[in-house]
Amino acid sequence: MEQRPASKRQEWKANWRLVLTAAVGFSFMSFMTPAAGIFMGPLSKEFGWSRTLLSIGISIAGIIGMLGSPLFGYLLDRLGARRLALPGLVLTMLATASFALTNGSVTQWTILWILWGFAALAIHSTTWSTAVAGAFQAGRGLALGLTLSGTALAQVIVPPLTNWLIMSQGWRAAYLYLAFGWGGVALILSSLFLFDARLKGARGDKEGISEKSLSELRAAMPGLSIRQAWRSSELWRVTIATFLILTVTIAILVHQFPILLEAGASRTKAAWLASLAGLAGIAGKLITGSLIDKYHARWVGGITLASTAIAYPLLLEGVGSSTLITIGIIISGYAAGTKIQLCGYLTARYAGMKNYGAVFGFMTSMIALASAIGPVAAGLSYDRFGSYTLLLVVGAIVSLISGALIFSLGAYPEWRDEPEY
């Protein structure tokens, strides 16, 4: 007798611990992006480094992510999320802690970021979203939203926490506390609750399943072949829109703290405003996740991405009052919280789950490329012009272009067995 699909309630009852684990795990990978802006002041003061140099670390990690994500997506489809995430968390904890050894050498700074970039490959968004997307169908939009709210969770906690740690314990100790405290929680949860439902009918990862069985499981999954995905115009539009909007978003996120200082906020107020943006991001993920389970994501996503065309001008130096700056940071945070979530959801809908790890791995490589370009471009722009005006103006234009690309998407495909060709 054919088994009926699980309801949303049944999916959540069985898998809520997985979603919690994935959200915390992804937040640990994500926290270095908002933390970079908090560390800029102390590191610049101690070593005399420019904003460009201080931004280059995120760019280095982004380049590594761009090159390595497709390979890790391929491995993810064959080994499962658990077998990549557990060692990845341990290595990322050690790599993060090693920043406490920074001594002012540009060579050492570069090497530390290279090590961190390679370690973090195993805990990119692909790992967590693949595990969750495979365990949910009826409630996939909200589940992915909560999973990828790890970035927003990091944005909420990191600015005030990191600022407090730096001011009370020093920046070196701050790296250690963040590495082993945050990373330790993620590791414990992943050890207990992380599994990949695609590779096993119930709980667990690949253990006890033969390579032949794994191939049979993957062959039975609905979705595009790699070649078909490569030729999909919908997936290319999602890719381009995601790359454009995240190039700007990650640039603004890394430089958000100094942007707020430039707009007139004190250091303490800027930290809390950045945290407010993270709270707005969590709200964005929850609301967007609920909406895309009911309505086509092209409408929800298109409007959300385009909304930052309103937000960014409010953050310009000398333009907004304290109230307008707060409104701008809320809209920016809300939209920022949804972008990777929308990409993951749209990838699942237009590519299916058969090769989701590999396809979203390519998407992740584009996200990583955006991470590589955005922060250093923002740093160069600031060092050249002495303000963030150009970044914010370009960001508003890019928001409209990305929103239009998502608006242009067609109907979701109805999956059926098709030969690979």
ChimeraX attribute file (.defattr): number of C-alpha atoms within 10 A of each C-alpha:
attribute: neighborCount
match mode: 1-to-1
recipient: residues
	/A:1	3
	/A:2	4
	/A:3	5
	/A:4	6
	/A:5	10
	/A:6	13
	/A:7	13
	/A:8	15
	/A:9	11
	/A:10	13
	/A:11	18
	/A:12	19
	/A:13	10
	/A:14	13
	/A:15	20
	/A:16	15
	/A:17	16
	/A:18	23
	/A:19	25
	/A:20	20
	/A:21	26
	/A:22	33
	/A:23	28
	/A:24	27
	/A:25	33
	/A:26	27
	/A:27	28
	/A:28	29
	/A:29	28
	/A:30	23
	/A:31	23
	/A:32	23
	/A:33	23
	/A:34	28
	/A:35	25
	/A:36	23
	/A:37	21
	/A:38	27
	/A:39	21
	/A:40	20
	/A:41	16
	/A:42	15
	/A:43	18
	/A:44	15
	/A:45	10
	/A:46	10
	/A:47	13
	/A:48	11
	/A:49	16
	/A:50	16
	/A:51	22
	/A:52	17
	/A:53	16
	/A:54	22
	/A:55	26
	/A:56	21
	/A:57	26
	/A:58	27
	/A:59	25
	/A:60	25
	/A:61	25
	/A:62	28
	/A:63	23
	/A:64	24
	/A:65	29
	/A:66	24
	/A:67	17
	/A:68	20
	/A:69	30
	/A:70	22
	/A:71	17
	/A:72	24
	/A:73	30
	/A:74	19
	/A:75	18
	/A:76	26
	/A:77	23
	/A:78	18
	/A:79	19
	/A:80	26
	/A:81	32
	/A:82	23
	/A:83	19
	/A:84	17
	/A:85	27
	/A:86	19
	/A:87	14
	/A:88	20
	/A:89	27
	/A:90	18
	/A:91	19
	/A:92	25
	/A:93	25
	/A:94	17
	/A:95	21
	/A:96	25
	/A:97	21
	/A:98	18
	/A:99	21
	/A:100	15
	/A:101	12
	/A:102	14
	/A:103	12
	/A:104	14
	/A:105	10
	/A:106	14
	/A:107	8
	/A:108	14
	/A:109	18
	/A:110	16
	/A:111	14
	/A:112	21
	/A:113	23
	/A:114	20
	/A:115	19
	/A:116	27
	/A:117	24
	/A:118	17
	/A:119	24
	/A:120	24
	/A:121	28
	/A:122	30
	/A:123	25
	/A:124	26
	/A:125	28
	/A:126	29
	/A:127	29
	/A:128	29
	/A:129	31
	/A:130	28
	/A:131	27
	/A:132	29
	/A:133	24
	/A:134	18
	/A:135	25
	/A:136	22
	/A:137	17
	/A:138	17
	/A:139	22
	/A:140	24
	/A:141	29
	/A:142	23
	/A:143	33
	/A:144	28
	/A:145	31
	/A:146	28
	/A:147	28
	/A:148	31
	/A:149	30
	/A:150	30
	/A:151	29
	/A:152	33
	/A:153	25
	/A:154	25
	/A:155	31
	/A:156	26
	/A:157	21
	/A:158	27
	/A:159	28
	/A:160	21
	/A:161	18
	/A:162	24
	/A:163	21
	/A:164	16
	/A:165	18
	/A:166	18
	/A:167	12
	/A:168	11
	/A:169	13
	/A:170	15
	/A:171	20
	/A:172	18
	/A:173	16
	/A:174	22
	/A:175	24
	/A:176	18
	/A:177	16
	/A:178	22
	/A:179	24
	/A:180	18
	/A:181	13
	/A:182	18
	/A:183	23
	/A:184	17
	/A:185	14
	/A:186	25
	/A:187	23
	/A:188	15
	/A:189	17
	/A:190	23
	/A:191	13
	/A:192	11
	/A:193	18
	/A:194	29
	/A:195	29
	/A:196	28
	/A:197	22
	/A:198	26
	/A:199	26
	/A:200	18
	/A:201	11
	/A:202	12
	/A:203	16
	/A:204	17
	/A:205	21
	/A:206	22
	/A:207	11
	/A:208	9
	/A:209	11
	/A:210	10
	/A:211	12
	/A:212	8
	/A:213	14
	/A:214	17
	/A:215	13
	/A:216	12
	/A:217	15
	/A:218	17
	/A:219	14
	/A:220	11
	/A:221	16
	/A:222	17
	/A:223	25
	/A:224	24
	/A:225	21
	/A:226	16
	/A:227	10
	/A:228	12
	/A:229	21
	/A:230	13
	/A:231	10
	/A:232	13
	/A:233	13
	/A:234	20
	/A:235	21
	/A:236	15
	/A:237	18
	/A:238	23
	/A:239	24
	/A:240	17
	/A:241	24
	/A:242	25
	/A:243	24
	/A:244	19
	/A:245	27
	/A:246	28
	/A:247	24
	/A:248	24
	/A:249	28
	/A:250	24
	/A:251	27
	/A:252	25
	/A:253	24
	/A:254	26
	/A:255	27
	/A:256	25
	/A:257	29
	/A:258	22
	/A:259	22
	/A:260	23
	/A:261	16
	/A:262	17
	/A:263	22
	/A:264	19
	/A:265	17
	/A:266	13
	/A:267	15
	/A:268	13
	/A:269	15
	/A:270	23
	/A:271	28
	/A:272	20
	/A:273	24
	/A:274	26
	/A:275	26
	/A:276	22
	/A:277	29
	/A:278	31
	/A:279	22
	/A:280	25
	/A:281	29
	/A:282	28
	/A:283	21
	/A:284	27
	/A:285	31
	/A:286	20
	/A:287	17
	/A:288	27
	/A:289	25
	/A:290	17
	/A:291	17
	/A:292	22
	/A:293	17
	/A:294	11
	/A:295	11
	/A:296	16
	/A:297	25
	/A:298	22
	/A:299	17
	/A:300	19
	/A:301	27
	/A:302	23
	/A:303	19
	/A:304	25
	/A:305	30
	/A:306	23
	/A:307	19
	/A:308	30
	/A:309	24
	/A:310	16
	/A:311	24
	/A:312	24
	/A:313	20
	/A:314	24
	/A:315	29
	/A:316	23
	/A:317	18
	/A:318	10
	/A:319	12
	/A:320	17
	/A:321	14
	/A:322	14
	/A:323	9
	/A:324	15
	/A:325	24
	/A:326	20
	/A:327	18
	/A:328	23
	/A:329	25
	/A:330	24
	/A:331	22
	/A:332	28
	/A:333	30
	/A:334	28
	/A:335	27
	/A:336	29
	/A:337	30
	/A:338	28
	/A:339	25
	/A:340	23
	/A:341	27
	/A:342	29
	/A:343	23
	/A:344	26
	/A:345	25
	/A:346	26
	/A:347	22
	/A:348	25
	/A:349	19
	/A:350	24
	/A:351	27
	/A:352	21
	/A:353	24
	/A:354	22
	/A:355	25
	/A:356	30
	/A:357	30
	/A:358	25
	/A:359	28
	/A:360	28
	/A:361	28
	/A:362	24
	/A:363	28
	/A:364	30
	/A:365	27
	/A:366	26
	/A:367	27
	/A:368	29
	/A:369	23
	/A:370	25
	/A:371	29
	/A:372	26
	/A:373	22
	/A:374	29
	/A:375	31
	/A:376	24
	/A:377	19
	/A:378	26
	/A:379	24
	/A:380	16
	/A:381	18
	/A:382	19
	/A:383	14
	/A:384	9
	/A:385	10
	/A:386	10
	/A:387	19
	/A:388	23
	/A:389	18
	/A:390	13
	/A:391	20
	/A:392	25
	/A:393	15
	/A:394	14
	/A:395	24
	/A:396	21
	/A:397	15
	/A:398	23
	/A:399	26
	/A:400	20
	/A:401	19
	/A:402	26
	/A:403	25
	/A:404	20
	/A:405	21
	/A:406	28
	/A:407	20
	/A:408	14
	/A:409	20
	/A:410	12
	/A:411	12
	/A:412	13
	/A:413	11
	/A:414	10
	/A:415	14
	/A:416	10
	/A:417	11
	/A:418	10
	/A:419	7
	/A:420	9
	/A:421	7
